[in-house]
Each structure stands twice: as structure tokens, then as C-alpha cells.
């Protein structure tokens, strides 16, 4: 499985961006996808999960810092997950990664998994988002 993120860039506070995560090589139909971000100067193990989506049931979850501003969605036919980011703030500056895990559990299991980056099987290389004030 390969994941490729795109859509990052340099924007001003209040602007919007839409990130895409395209998956290829999938051999299963049921999986969950998450977006993590790694702020400048932070280590990989300090990546924060910010949102996730269950591909089969469309269930979504957001952490408080992005709730109401970011929207995760999926196009299963295109094996693509999007992250619409509105009203961007300078503190959103980070490298954004998508991650994928095969299968699905309960909604609560998906939310718990977002808090542990080591639970995710596949990762993209990231796309940089920089928000200037």
C-alpha cells in the first residue's frame, strides 16, 4: 500500500487548503484513514492525530483544535481521502501526513487509535502546510 499526500502550501491566516491522500495497492475494502501533523521541530513520535474516517461507514472524528474548521471526507471509488482546512491559523503550520490501517473496529476504537501513531500500518511522506500571520 502506498499513500501520497498533496495540497499543502503557504497561505495566510484565515485562508483554506484542501489536502488529498491517494491510496494505491489496496487489497482490502475496509480500512480507516487518519490525518496526523508534525509541527516544526517536533520528532516523529510527537506527531498528533487530528482527524480520522472509517471508509465503510463514513464515521469521522476530530480533535478539539480542528473541530469546526477541518472536514475529512472520502471518495472510495478514487481511494482518496480529503482534509478540507478552513480558517487556518499559524498554529496549524506543520507537515501533514495521512495514515491508513486495514480493517475497522468500533467508533471508540478508531478514536483511540488516533492517539497512537504506532497503531497505523501505512504512512505517506507528508505535505507541508505553512500559515503566516
MDTraj code that builds the backbone (N, CA, C; nanometers):
import mdtraj as md
import numpy as np

residues = "UNK UNK UNK UNK UNK UNK UNK UNK UNK UNK UNK UNK UNK UNK UNK UNK UNK UNK UNK UNK UNK UNK UNK UNK UNK UNK UNK UNK UNK UNK UNK UNK UNK UNK UNK UNK UNK UNK UNK UNK UNK UNK UNK UNK UNK UNK UNK UNK UNK UNK UNK UNK UNK UNK UNK UNK UNK UNK UNK UNK UNK UNK UNK UNK UNK UNK UNK UNK UNK UNK UNK UNK UNK UNK UNK UNK UNK UNK UNK UNK UNK UNK UNK UNK UNK UNK UNK UNK UNK UNK UNK UNK UNK UNK UNK UNK UNK UNK UNK UNK UNK UNK UNK UNK UNK UNK UNK UNK UNK UNK UNK UNK UNK UNK UNK UNK UNK UNK UNK UNK UNK UNK UNK UNK UNK UNK UNK UNK UNK UNK UNK UNK UNK".split()
xyz = np.array([
    [0.0843, -0.1196, 0.0000],
    [0.0000, 0.0000, 0.0000],
    [0.0879, 0.1247, 0.0000],
    [0.0546, 0.2164, -0.0856],
    [0.1247, 0.3448, -0.0899],
    [0.0250, 0.4572, -0.0698],
    [0.0681, 0.5567, 0.0055],
    [-0.0135, 0.6750, 0.0297],
    [0.0634, 0.7972, -0.0189],
    [-0.0046, 0.8831, -0.0912],
    [0.0587, 1.0045, -0.1410],
    [-0.0283, 1.1239, -0.1052],
    [0.0293, 1.2144, -0.0274],
    [-0.0413, 1.3363, 0.0102],
    [-0.0074, 1.4487, -0.0876],
    [-0.1008, 1.5406, -0.1012],
    [-0.0773, 1.6602, -0.1815],
    [-0.1705, 1.7694, -0.1323],
    [-0.1454, 1.8918, -0.1805],
    [-0.2346, 2.0026, -0.1491],
    [-0.1815, 2.1025, -0.0487],
    [-0.0656, 2.0747, 0.0079],
    [-0.0090, 2.1692, 0.1036],
    [0.0396, 2.2953, 0.0347],
    [0.0780, 2.3928, 0.1162],
    [0.1283, 2.5172, 0.0602],
    [0.1460, 2.6230, 0.1649],
    [0.1796, 2.7430, 0.1181],
    [0.1969, 2.8592, 0.2056],
    [0.0757, 2.9499, 0.1889],
    [0.0045, 2.9725, 0.2986],
    [-0.1154, 3.0555, 0.2950],
    [-0.1129, 3.1532, 0.4114],
    [-0.2066, 3.2450, 0.4097],
    [-0.2202, 3.3405, 0.5184],
    [-0.3271, 3.2937, 0.6162],
    [-0.3188, 3.3425, 0.7368],
    [-0.4189, 3.3097, 0.8373],
    [-0.5588, 3.3439, 0.7834],
    [-0.6515, 3.2527, 0.8056],
    [-0.7872, 3.2698, 0.7577],
    [-0.8145, 3.2046, 0.6237],
    [-0.7094, 3.1678, 0.5544],
    [-0.7246, 3.1019, 0.4238],
    [-0.7630, 2.9551, 0.4393],
    [-0.7861, 2.8906, 0.3260],
    [-0.8240, 2.7493, 0.3230],
    [-0.7286, 2.6704, 0.2354],
    [-0.7176, 2.5427, 0.2655],
    [-0.6461, 2.4470, 0.1825],
    [-0.7224, 2.3158, 0.1858],
    [-0.7069, 2.2384, 0.0786],
    [-0.7634, 2.1033, 0.0787],
    [-0.6510, 2.0046, 0.0510],
    [-0.6254, 1.9197, 0.1464],
    [-0.5258, 1.8155, 0.1305],
    [-0.5909, 1.6897, 0.0749],
    [-0.5139, 1.6163, -0.0039],
    [-0.5602, 1.4886, -0.0581],
    [-0.4636, 1.3790, -0.0185],
    [-0.5184, 1.2611, 0.0007],
    [-0.4385, 1.1422, 0.0303],
    [-0.4893, 1.0316, -0.0609],
    [-0.4063, 0.9933, -0.1569],
    [-0.4441, 0.8904, -0.2522],
    [-0.3763, 0.7596, -0.2140],
    [-0.4556, 0.6561, -0.2016],
    [-0.4045, 0.5238, -0.1663],
    [-0.4001, 0.4352, -0.2906],
    [-0.2937, 0.3591, -0.3028],
    [-0.2815, 0.2626, -0.4110],
    [-0.2309, 0.1309, -0.3547],
    [-0.2551, 0.0248, -0.4316],
    [-0.2097, -0.1069, -0.3871],
    [-0.2966, -0.1688, -0.2800],
    [-0.4175, -0.1158, -0.2633],
    [-0.5056, -0.1718, -0.1605],
    [-0.5539, -0.3103, -0.2010],
    [-0.5524, -0.4013, -0.1050],
    [-0.6029, -0.5359, -0.1285],
    [-0.7183, -0.5672, -0.0342],
    [-0.7740, -0.4648, 0.0278],
    [-0.8850, -0.4818, 0.1196],
    [-0.9798, -0.3640, 0.1002],
    [-1.1050, -0.3869, 0.1352],
    [-1.2087, -0.2858, 0.1126],
    [-1.2390, -0.2031, 0.2368],
    [-1.2058, -0.2556, 0.3514],
    [-1.2431, -0.1905, 0.4759],
    [-1.1180, -0.1385, 0.5455],
    [-1.1159, -0.0102, 0.5687],
    [-0.9995, 0.0475, 0.6347],
    [-1.0357, 0.1839, 0.6909],
    [-0.9486, 0.2357, 0.7707],
    [-0.9667, 0.3693, 0.8248],
    [-0.8450, 0.4535, 0.7858],
    [-0.8663, 0.5808, 0.7709],
    [-0.7610, 0.6740, 0.7320],
    [-0.7596, 0.7892, 0.8317],
    [-0.6419, 0.8292, 0.8673],
    [-0.6257, 0.9396, 0.9609],
    [-0.5307, 1.0439, 0.9042],
    [-0.5480, 1.1637, 0.9519],
    [-0.4519, 1.2712, 0.9252],
    [-0.3794, 1.3027, 1.0553],
    [-0.2484, 1.3049, 1.0449],
    [-0.1619, 1.3462, 1.1548],
    [-0.0870, 1.4708, 1.1103],
    [-0.0344, 1.5418, 1.2064],
    [0.0525, 1.6536, 1.1721],
    [0.1698, 1.6591, 1.2677],
    [0.2806, 1.7037, 1.2118],
    [0.4043, 1.7141, 1.2882],
    [0.4525, 1.8574, 1.2784],
    [0.4472, 1.9259, 1.3913],
    [0.4842, 2.0667, 1.3946],
    [0.6358, 2.0826, 1.3771],
    [0.6799, 2.2002, 1.3318],
    [0.8236, 2.2241, 1.3127],
    [0.9025, 2.1982, 1.4404],
    [1.0136, 2.1272, 1.4261],
    [1.0983, 2.0987, 1.5407],
    [1.0565, 1.9789, 1.6228],
    [0.9414, 1.9232, 1.5927],
    [0.8935, 1.8066, 1.6669],
    [0.9444, 1.6788, 1.6023],
    [0.9572, 1.5749, 1.6820],
    [1.0021, 1.4464, 1.6332],
    [0.8838, 1.3648, 1.5819],
    [0.9158, 1.2602, 1.5075],
    [0.8116, 1.1752, 1.4507],
    [0.7164, 1.1234, 1.5581],
    [0.7731, 1.0845, 1.6716],
    [0.6884, 1.0285, 1.7770],
    [0.5973, 1.1330, 1.8405],
    [0.6181, 1.2591, 1.8023],
    [0.5339, 1.3662, 1.8537],
    [0.4271, 1.4090, 1.7540],
    [0.4094, 1.3313, 1.6502],
    [0.3009, 1.3604, 1.5565],
    [0.1682, 1.3501, 1.6290],
    [0.0799, 1.4409, 1.5952],
    [-0.0527, 1.4439, 1.6571],
    [-0.1577, 1.4017, 1.5557],
    [-0.2407, 1.3063, 1.5967],
    [-0.3550, 1.2712, 1.5148],
    [-0.4622, 1.3777, 1.5293],
    [-0.5160, 1.4242, 1.4166],
    [-0.6139, 1.5312, 1.4231],
    [-0.7523, 1.4916, 1.3717],
    [-0.7592, 1.3913, 1.2856],
    [-0.8888, 1.3519, 1.2318],
    [-0.8774, 1.2133, 1.1708],
    [-0.9894, 1.1428, 1.1676],
    [-0.9898, 1.0113, 1.1045],
    [-1.1280, 0.9816, 1.0489],
    [-1.1323, 0.8855, 0.9563],
    [-1.2573, 0.8491, 0.8923],
    [-1.2589, 0.6997, 0.8672],
    [-1.3728, 0.6388, 0.8918],
    [-1.3934, 0.4993, 0.8573],
    [-1.4472, 0.4922, 0.7162],
    [-1.3789, 0.4235, 0.6287],
    [-1.4162, 0.4235, 0.4886],
    [-1.5510, 0.3543, 0.4660],
    [-1.5789, 0.2500, 0.5396],
    [-1.7022, 0.1746, 0.5182],
    [-1.8260, 0.2481, 0.5673],
    [-1.8184, 0.3041, 0.6878],
    [-1.9377, 0.3674, 0.7443],
    [-1.9331, 0.5189, 0.7414],
    [-1.8198, 0.5761, 0.7027],
    [-1.8098, 0.7211, 0.6931],
    [-1.8008, 0.7926, 0.8260],
    [-1.7869, 0.7180, 0.9339],
    [-1.7761, 0.7823, 1.0650],
    [-1.6506, 0.8678, 1.0697],
    [-1.6626, 0.9843, 1.1305],
    [-1.5500, 1.0774, 1.1382],
    [-1.5274, 1.1235, 1.2809],
    [-1.4058, 1.1695, 1.3048],
    [-1.3699, 1.2215, 1.4355],
    [-1.2671, 1.3318, 1.4174],
    [-1.2770, 1.4341, 1.5034],
    [-1.1836, 1.5453, 1.5009],
    [-1.1386, 1.5764, 1.6431],
    [-1.0136, 1.6134, 1.6570],
    [-0.9704, 1.6631, 1.7866],
    [-1.0214, 1.8059, 1.8016],
    [-1.0250, 1.8520, 1.9234],
    [-1.0858, 1.9817, 1.9524],
    [-1.0192, 2.0970, 1.8778],
    [-0.8884, 2.0887, 1.8597],
    [-0.8155, 2.2017, 1.7998],
    [-0.8537, 2.2264, 1.6533],
    [-0.9134, 2.1293, 1.5869],
    [-0.9502, 2.1479, 1.4462],
    [-1.1001, 2.1344, 1.4233],
    [-1.1717, 2.0942, 1.5242],
    [-1.3154, 2.0742, 1.5104],
    [-1.3831, 2.2050, 1.4695],
    [-1.4688, 2.1960, 1.3693],
    [-1.5379, 2.3146, 1.3210],
    [-1.4623, 2.3895, 1.2128],
    [-1.3355, 2.3585, 1.1958],
    [-1.2550, 2.4240, 1.0916],
    [-1.2116, 2.3258, 0.9825],
    [-1.1872, 2.2024, 1.0194],
    [-1.1400, 2.0998, 0.9256],
    [-1.2521, 2.0005, 0.9002],
    [-1.2563, 1.9480, 0.7772],
    [-1.3546, 1.8475, 0.7404],
    [-1.2853, 1.7352, 0.6655],
    [-1.3014, 1.6147, 0.7152],
    [-1.2444, 1.4971, 0.6486],
    [-1.3545, 1.4302, 0.5671],
    [-1.3183, 1.3824, 0.4489],
    [-1.4153, 1.3146, 0.3623],
    [-1.3408, 1.2133, 0.2776],
    [-1.4166, 1.1285, 0.2125],
    [-1.3529, 1.0253, 0.1318],
    [-1.4276, 1.0031, 0.0022],
    [-1.3546, 0.9607, -0.0970],
    [-1.4098, 0.9152, -0.2244],
    [-1.3594, 0.7729, -0.2413],
    [-1.4430, 0.6791, -0.2015],
    [-1.3974, 0.5411, -0.2004],
    [-1.3624, 0.4917, -0.3403],
    [-1.4369, 0.5347, -0.4392],
    [-1.4107, 0.4905, -0.5767],
    [-1.2721, 0.5342, -0.6234],
    [-1.2277, 0.6489, -0.5726],
    [-1.0977, 0.7021, -0.6114],
    [-0.9890, 0.6691, -0.5090],
    [-1.0257, 0.5963, -0.4040],
    [-0.9300, 0.5632, -0.2972],
    [-0.8604, 0.6886, -0.2445],
    [-0.9405, 0.7918, -0.2266],
    [-0.8851, 0.9210, -0.1858],
    [-0.9575, 0.9728, -0.0622],
    [-0.8804, 1.0266, 0.0286],
    [-0.9349, 1.0933, 0.1465],
    [-0.8888, 1.2379, 0.1434],
    [-0.9810, 1.3260, 0.1736],
    [-0.9527, 1.4689, 0.1710],
    [-0.9566, 1.5273, 0.3126],
    [-0.8845, 1.6351, 0.3290],
    [-0.8937, 1.7134, 0.4511],
    [-0.9095, 1.8590, 0.4099],
    [-1.0333, 1.9077, 0.4198],
    [-1.0606, 2.0476, 0.3916],
    [-1.0280, 2.1288, 0.5157],
    [-0.9393, 2.2234, 0.5014],
    [-0.8954, 2.3031, 0.6154],
    [-0.9340, 2.4484, 0.5923],
    [-1.0231, 2.4977, 0.6725],
    [-1.0711, 2.6355, 0.6618],
    [-1.0252, 2.7164, 0.7823],
    [-1.0271, 2.8473, 0.7664],
    [-0.9878, 2.9375, 0.8743],
    [-0.8553, 2.8937, 0.9376],
    [-0.7574, 2.8748, 0.8524],
    [-0.6279, 2.8274, 0.9007],
    [-0.5625, 2.9287, 0.9931],
    [-0.4894, 2.8778, 1.0900],
    [-0.4204, 2.9593, 1.1887],
    [-0.2702, 2.9300, 1.1827],
    [-0.1882, 3.0220, 1.2276],
    [-0.0433, 2.9957, 1.2271],
    [-0.0062, 2.8687, 1.3025],
    [-0.0809, 2.8357, 1.4062],
    [-0.0500, 2.7143, 1.4824],
    [-0.0845, 2.5860, 1.4075],
    [-0.1475, 2.5990, 1.2904],
    [-0.1719, 2.4822, 1.2054],
    [-0.0503, 2.4489, 1.1200],
    [0.0515, 2.5332, 1.1236],
    [0.1728, 2.5076, 1.0462],
    [0.2354, 2.3756, 1.0891],
    [0.2547, 2.2872, 0.9909],
    [0.3070, 2.1538, 1.0200],
    [0.3222, 2.0779, 0.8895],
    [0.3871, 1.9632, 0.8993],
    [0.3827, 1.8664, 0.7904],
    [0.2663, 1.7731, 0.8197],
    [0.1804, 1.7579, 0.7212],
    [0.0598, 1.6768, 0.7376],
    [0.0798, 1.5415, 0.6704],
    [0.0494, 1.4376, 0.7454],
    [0.0651, 1.3006, 0.6988],
    [-0.0694, 1.2291, 0.7018],
    [-0.0940, 1.1457, 0.6022],
    [-0.2076, 1.0562, 0.6151],
    [-0.1557, 0.9174, 0.6499],
    [-0.2378, 0.8459, 0.7210],
    [-0.2042, 0.7115, 0.7658],
    [-0.3255, 0.6223, 0.7451],
    [-0.2996, 0.4971, 0.7220],
    [-0.4077, 0.4017, 0.6908],
    [-0.3888, 0.2750, 0.7717],
    [-0.4992, 0.2225, 0.8172],
    [-0.4975, 0.0953, 0.8892],
    [-0.6071, 0.0065, 0.8323],
    [-0.5720, -0.1169, 0.8010],
    [-0.6685, -0.2101, 0.7430],
    [-0.7714, -0.2520, 0.8466],
    [-0.8908, -0.2787, 0.7977],
    [-0.9963, -0.3230, 0.8853],
    [-1.0624, -0.2080, 0.9572],
    [-1.1546, -0.2402, 1.0414],
    [-1.2232, -0.1375, 1.1189],
    [-1.2746, -0.1983, 1.2474],
    [-1.2819, -0.1187, 1.3470],
    [-1.3391, -0.1630, 1.4736],
    [-1.4548, -0.0727, 1.5086],
    [-1.4784, -0.0564, 1.6339],
    [-1.5848, 0.0338, 1.6757],
    [-1.5392, 0.1782, 1.6591],
    [-1.6345, 0.2667, 1.6694],
    [-1.6019, 0.4088, 1.6600],
    [-1.5036, 0.4465, 1.7700],
    [-1.5229, 0.3947, 1.8865],
    [-1.4371, 0.4286, 2.0005],
    [-1.2970, 0.3728, 1.9823],
    [-1.2874, 0.2584, 1.9177],
    [-1.1559, 0.2025, 1.8877],
    [-1.0837, 0.2896, 1.7863],
    [-1.1574, 0.3403, 1.6878],
    [-1.0978, 0.4275, 1.5879],
    [-1.0466, 0.5557, 1.6543],
    [-1.1240, 0.6124, 1.7419],
    [-1.0831, 0.7345, 1.8118],
    [-0.9597, 0.7079, 1.8980],
    [-0.9587, 0.5955, 1.9656],
    [-0.8435, 0.5615, 2.0498],
    [-0.7190, 0.5408, 1.9652],
    [-0.7374, 0.4824, 1.8493],
    [-0.6239, 0.4553, 1.7610],
    [-0.5611, 0.5843, 1.7117],
    [-0.6404, 0.6882, 1.6966],
    [-0.5874, 0.8156, 1.6509],
    [-0.4831, 0.8715, 1.7474],
    [-0.4890, 0.8298, 1.8695],
    [-0.3967, 0.8821, 1.9716],
    [-0.2645, 0.8065, 1.9738],
    [-0.2506, 0.7026, 1.8911],
    [-0.1300, 0.6204, 1.8923],
    [-0.0821, 0.5999, 1.7499],
    [0.0192, 0.6746, 1.7103],
    [0.0654, 0.6667, 1.5716],
    [0.1255, 0.5311, 1.5398],
    [0.1651, 0.4565, 1.6408],
    [0.2246, 0.3256, 1.6158],
    [0.1195, 0.2198, 1.5788],
    [-0.0067, 0.2550, 1.5894],
    [-0.1139, 0.1617, 1.5535],
    [-0.1448, 0.1643, 1.4040],
    [-0.0787, 0.2534, 1.3298],
    [-0.1126, 0.2705, 1.1890],
    [-0.0115, 0.1981, 1.1008],
    [-0.0652, 0.1198, 1.0054],
    [0.0200, 0.0331, 0.9256],
    [0.0955, 0.1056, 0.8140],
    [0.0299, 0.2035, 0.7546],
    [0.0860, 0.2663, 0.6351],
    [0.0845, 0.4183, 0.6502],
    [0.1891, 0.4799, 0.5957],
    [0.2057, 0.6247, 0.6050],
    [0.2483, 0.6837, 0.4705],
    [0.2024, 0.8049, 0.4458],
    [0.2546, 0.8803, 0.3335],
    [0.3781, 0.9571, 0.3753],
    [0.4332, 1.0330, 0.2813],
    [0.5553, 1.1085, 0.3086],
    [0.5283, 1.2490, 0.3589],
    [0.4051, 1.2909, 0.3526],
    [0.3697, 1.4198, 0.4094],
    [0.3633, 1.5323, 0.3081],
    [0.2890, 1.6351, 0.3454],
    [0.2803, 1.7574, 0.2669],
    [0.2867, 1.8748, 0.3633],
    [0.3634, 1.9759, 0.3268],
    [0.3894, 2.0869, 0.4175],
    [0.2806, 2.1923, 0.4081],
    [0.2333, 2.2344, 0.5225],
    [0.1376, 2.3443, 0.5315],
    [0.2001, 2.4530, 0.6184],
    [0.2090, 2.5712, 0.5635],
    [0.2636, 2.6850, 0.6370],
    [0.1617, 2.7976, 0.6350],
    [0.1258, 2.8447, 0.7534],
    [0.0265, 2.9504, 0.7662],
    [0.0940, 3.0729, 0.8271],
    [0.0956, 3.1802, 0.7523],
    [0.1575, 3.3034, 0.8017],
    [0.0528, 3.3911, 0.8684],
    [0.0977, 3.4685, 0.9645],
    [0.0043, 3.5554, 1.0380],
    [-0.0127, 3.6901, 0.9694],
])
top = md.Topology()
chain = top.add_chain()
for i, resn in enumerate(residues, 1):
    res = top.add_residue(resn, chain, resSeq=i)
    for name in ("N", "CA", "C"):
        top.add_atom(name, md.element.get_by_symbol(name[0]), res)
traj = md.Trajectory(xyz[None], top)
